[in-house]
Amino acid sequence: MTKLYPLQFTALAAVVALAACGGGGARAGGSHSSADNPLLGKWHLSSYVANGATPDVTCGWVDLVFTPNQQILIDAHGSQAPGPVTYNYVPGGSSENVIGSSGGFVIYKLLGPDDIEQDSAYTNCKYHRAG
């Protein structure tokens, strides 16, 4: 029997959840426009707390920009990593999946209208809306 490790289980659960929501498109969870997407806009790193088990892992991106079909990740040196994305969220929900072109995804907890947190086992990266 193959043992599933926590990260593999999380990825498997995400695939199952995306399939249940109609394939993980931008409109999963119901019909709504991109204007309803709380993640759209510019975000700036506001705080970071290292995980004791992985103290060398830090937040790689200090700025995030989300548009209806693209993300731009910006590091401390100003280097940008743009790419196409789709979103999986439910209006009024507490988190949102950002799915990249490779099929990988990042979950952001929606802490309030102007605050998000990257949901990661390795870092605690919080961002505040910048515009």
C-alpha atoms as one frame of an Amber mdcrd trajectory, in Angstrom:
protein
   0.000   0.000   0.000   1.351   3.423  -0.931   1.628   5.887   1.929   0.373
   9.417   1.210   2.392  12.133   2.849   0.614  15.328   4.017   1.605  17.375
   0.965   0.574  14.592  -1.422  -2.722  14.175   0.419  -3.328  17.934   0.228
  -2.666  17.905  -3.518  -4.935  14.892  -3.992  -7.691  16.531  -1.950  -7.339
  19.696  -4.027  -7.702  17.742  -7.275 -10.831  16.056  -5.939 -12.210  19.406
  -4.747 -11.479  21.055  -8.087 -13.204  18.242  -9.943 -16.224  18.593  -7.683
 -16.361  22.298  -8.462 -16.521  21.794 -12.208 -12.843  21.505 -13.073 -11.414
  24.416 -11.135 -12.318  27.181 -13.522 -12.541  30.805 -12.541 -16.226  30.445
 -11.787 -16.241  27.431  -9.498 -18.855  27.521  -6.803 -21.456  29.421  -8.792
 -21.893  32.015 -11.460 -20.131  35.247 -10.613 -17.995  37.824 -12.353 -14.321
  38.571 -11.826 -15.431  41.797 -10.138 -16.636  39.572  -7.266 -13.176  38.049
  -6.804 -11.739  39.458  -3.546  -8.153  38.560  -4.487  -7.934  40.824  -7.549
  -5.639  43.811  -7.103  -2.199  44.612  -5.714  -0.852  43.208  -2.437   2.304
  43.959  -0.423   3.992  41.679   2.129   3.011  42.987   5.554   4.405  40.343
   7.910   6.282  37.081   7.988   6.751  34.479  10.696   9.291  31.693  10.146
   8.282  28.107  10.774  10.486  26.588  13.477  10.959  23.380  11.467  12.087
  25.254   8.322  13.631  28.545   9.513  15.509  29.125   6.237  12.317  29.238
   4.155  11.080  32.797   3.685   8.474  34.612   1.642   9.873  34.789  -1.872
   7.477  37.449  -3.131   7.086  40.891  -1.581   4.391  42.053  -3.994   1.537
  40.185  -5.657  -0.690  41.443  -8.467  -3.801  39.500  -9.479  -5.860  40.347
 -12.568  -8.834  38.346 -13.885  -6.535  35.980 -15.804  -2.939  36.640 -14.668
  -0.729  36.903 -11.609   2.502  38.853 -11.302   4.800  37.832  -8.449   7.505
  40.377  -7.573  10.561  39.656  -5.427  12.569  42.046  -3.223  14.843  42.971
  -6.157  11.930  43.917  -8.399  12.179  40.824 -10.593   8.768  39.794 -11.870
   7.295  36.374 -12.548   4.077  36.849 -14.546   1.858  33.972 -15.583  -1.655
  32.980 -16.535  -3.921  31.749 -13.742  -7.443  30.679 -12.985  -9.167  31.073
  -9.648 -11.244  28.678  -7.587 -13.307  30.401  -4.936 -16.767  30.667  -3.508
 -18.093  34.207  -2.937 -18.104  34.859   0.800 -15.679  31.968   1.416 -12.624
  32.099   3.650  -9.981  31.071   1.098  -9.178  31.088  -2.596  -7.073  28.820
  -4.801  -4.877  30.386  -7.476  -4.112  27.791 -10.129  -1.119  28.356 -12.413
  -0.629  27.157 -15.975   1.333  24.115 -14.750  -1.638  22.976 -12.660   0.080
  23.848  -9.373  -1.825  26.031  -6.962  -1.474  28.304  -3.953  -4.179  28.805
  -1.360  -4.695  32.254   0.099  -6.715  32.713   3.287  -8.984  35.743   3.065
  -8.471  37.431   6.445 -10.523  40.519   5.571 -11.164  42.797   2.605  -7.593
  44.129   2.717  -5.592  41.242   4.220  -4.642  37.782   2.942  -2.296  35.044
   4.095  -0.555  32.424   1.993  -1.674  29.058   3.343   1.580  27.131   3.641
   3.094  24.567   5.962   6.469  26.307   5.599   5.841  30.031   5.992   3.333
  32.493   7.357   3.330  35.240   4.697   0.672  37.913   5.180  -0.114  40.561
   2.581  -2.035  43.846   2.793  -3.913  45.366  -0.139  -1.734  47.987  -1.820
  -4.171  49.299  -4.416
